[in-house]
Amino acid sequence: MSTLLLLNGPNLNLLGSREPNVYGSTRLEDIEKQCIALTKQLGHELNCFQSNAEHELIDKVQQAVASDTKYIILNPGGFTHTSVALRDALLAVEIPFTEIHLSNTFTREEFRHKSYFSNIAKNCLFGFGAYGYELALRAACQSIDID
């Protein structure tokens, strides 16, 4: 059994009420519960964390090494387009990760088209809504089981 980490960035705590036409109506706590159950079903363990603070996300990434985390699922939210520091933390720990976004950022405002994470992520999922988390977890668990 391996441990995975699900990290969600700023404003994702408002899922379900924040712009449901863009992000859907599923709450983050419901996504996390479903992801925990799925990961357990797939024979692994999932830790979930959400923060609006960049330094707290960086701390979790750095702590992932000590907790022997094998894979990270990351929805960086607005930090996608701004956080060199979070990018550097992911590069430093060398834990494979999937970048995930509920919406297809490439069909939105121009500033959302640039990600600081896509070119260092093992893979990326954009625009699948809450279902994207399941896809990311299944792929991560398969990757862990193969390695």
C-alpha positions in Angstrom: 0.0 0.0 0.0 1.3 3.4 -1.0 0.3 6.9 0.1 -0.8 9.6 -2.3 -1.4 13.2 -1.6 -4.3 15.3 -3.0 -3.5 19.0 -2.9 -6.1 21.7 -3.7 -5.2 25.4 -3.9 -6.9 28.7 -3.3 -10.7 29.0 -3.5 -11.3 25.3 -4.1 -12.8 25.3 -0.6 -15.7 27.2 -2.2 -16.6 24.4 -4.7 -20.3 23.8 -5.0 -21.1 27.4 -4.5 -18.4 29.3 -6.5 -19.3 29.7 -10.2 -21.1 26.3 -10.5 -21.5 27.0 -14.3 -17.6 26.8 -14.5 -16.6 24.5 -11.6 -19.7 22.4 -11.1 -21.9 21.9 -8.1 -19.9 19.2 -6.3 -18.3 20.3 -3.0 -14.7 19.8 -2.3 -15.4 17.7 0.8 -17.5 15.3 -1.4 -14.7 15.0 -4.0 -12.3 14.2 -1.2 -14.6 11.6 0.4 -15.0 9.9 -3.0 -11.3 10.0 -3.7 -10.4 8.5 -0.3 -12.9 5.7 -0.9 -11.6 5.0 -4.4 -8.0 5.1 -3.4 -8.7 2.6 -0.6 -10.5 0.4 -3.1 -7.5 0.5 -5.3 -5.3 -0.6 -2.4 -3.7 2.7 -1.4 -4.1 5.5 1.1 -4.9 9.2 0.3 -4.2 12.3 2.3 -6.1 15.4 1.3 -5.2 19.0 1.9 -6.6 22.4 0.7 -5.2 25.8 1.5 -5.6 29.3 0.2 -2.0 30.0 1.4 0.9 29.2 -0.9 3.3 28.5 1.9 1.0 25.8 3.4 0.9 24.0 0.0 4.6 24.2 -0.3 5.0 22.8 3.3 2.8 19.9 2.4 4.8 19.1 -0.7 8.1 19.2 1.3 6.6 17.0 4.0 5.5 14.5 1.4 9.0 13.1 1.2 9.2 12.4 4.9 5.8 10.6 4.8 7.0 8.5 1.9 4.3 9.8 -0.5 4.5 8.1 -3.8 2.3 10.4 -5.9 0.7 13.9 -5.8 -2.6 15.0 -7.4 -2.5 18.8 -7.6 -5.1 21.3 -8.4 -3.2 24.5 -7.9 -6.2 26.8 -8.5 -5.1 30.3 -9.2 -1.5 29.5 -8.3 -1.3 27.7 -11.6 -0.5 31.0 -13.3 1.6 32.6 -10.5 3.5 30.2 -8.3 7.1 29.6 -9.2 7.7 28.7 -5.5 5.2 25.8 -5.5 6.7 24.7 -8.8 10.2 24.7 -7.3 9.0 22.7 -4.3 7.6 20.0 -6.6 10.9 19.9 -8.6 12.8 19.6 -5.3 10.9 16.6 -4.0 10.9 14.7 -7.3 7.6 13.0 -6.5 5.5 12.4 -9.7 2.3 14.4 -9.9 -0.7 15.1 -12.0 -1.9 18.6 -12.6 -5.7 18.7 -12.6 -8.2 21.4 -13.3 -12.0 21.2 -13.1 -12.4 23.6 -16.1 -10.6 23.6 -19.4 -8.4 26.6 -18.7 -7.5 26.9 -22.4 -11.0 27.9 -23.3 -11.1 30.6 -20.7 -9.3 34.0 -20.3 -5.9 34.3 -21.9 -4.1 34.6 -18.6 -5.3 31.1 -17.6 -3.6 29.5 -20.6 -0.2 29.6 -19.0 0.6 27.0 -16.3 3.8 26.8 -14.2 3.2 23.1 -13.7 2.1 21.4 -16.9 5.6 21.0 -18.3 6.9 19.3 -15.2 3.9 17.2 -14.4 3.8 13.5 -15.2 0.4 14.2 -16.8 -2.4 16.8 -16.9 -6.2 16.7 -16.8 -8.2 19.7 -17.8 -12.0 20.2 -18.1 -13.4 16.9 -16.8 -15.0 18.5 -13.7 -15.1 16.5 -10.5 -14.7 13.3 -12.6 -11.2 14.4 -13.4 -10.1 13.6 -9.8 -11.2 10.0 -10.3 -9.3 9.8 -13.6 -6.2 11.3 -12.0 -6.3 8.9 -9.0 -6.8 5.8 -11.2 -3.9 6.8 -13.4 -1.7 7.6 -10.3 -2.5 4.2 -8.7 -1.8 2.4 -11.9 1.5 4.2 -12.2 2.4 3.3 -8.6 1.5 -0.3 -9.2 3.6 -0.6 -12.3 6.7 1.0 -10.8 
